[in-house]
Amino acid sequence: MANTADTLSLVQAQLGPMANYVYIIGDPTTRKAAVVDPAWEIDRIIEYVQSKDYTIEQILVTHYHQDHIGGNLFGQSIQGAAEMVGKISAKLNVNKHEAEGVKKVTGLSDSDLLKVEAGDVIKVGNLEVKYIHTPGHTPGSQCFLVEGNLISGDTLFVNSCGRVDLPGSNVEDMYHSLNHTLKNLPDETVVYPGHAYSSESSTTIANQKRHNMYMRFDNLDDFLMAMGVPR
């Protein structure tokens, strides 16, 4: 468990065989919490939050892939958002462009979702969480900015980025998400990725601007060439 500041408790847990990170955002004052991308071990997540005397009031979804929100993948049934909704009273906060994918993967309905847009802000206790729309890996991929910390899902990894060769992916959108939207965040922003694909569990925007090749392109054509996409 990592306390990033007196006003924010941020827990990063690696779960499942695909090295997924699940996050818990908590307000130590009100004891309210949000879970980001619940999957793999739902009972364990809920029990951990409750053991710390927090109450889950929000479920945040970066994107609709099964390893992040549950569902059937490669013949495996993964616990996820549907199981969490069945155990606690909370809705899934999803980007409006991701809603249909989330419903298809999880079997949940519109009544289980809260559809959000870029720039929307929600409260977790006294904490403000800002939604940043970062399409590319999927149409409605989004990141969450809270107290100078960015939970980046499968958009931005440590020294890498999410795949753009999957259904719904878009390499041009990924370019803009990385080299404009996220690159323009303050250098000191701490980045927490969606997978443990590096020996480092977090990084900063400044570090990624220096070392992540996917955030060092001045124009789209060069990015597409590096990604092997013909123009």
Secondary structure by P-SEA (a helix, b strand, c coil): cccccccbbbbbbbbcccbbbbbbbbcccccccccccccccaaaaaaaaaaacccccbbbbcccccccccccccccccccaaaaaacccccccccccaaaaaaaaccccccccccccccbbbbcccbbbbbbbbcccccccbbbbcccccccccccccccccccccccccaaaaaaaaccccccccccbbbbccccccccccccaaaaaccccccccccaaaaaaaacccc
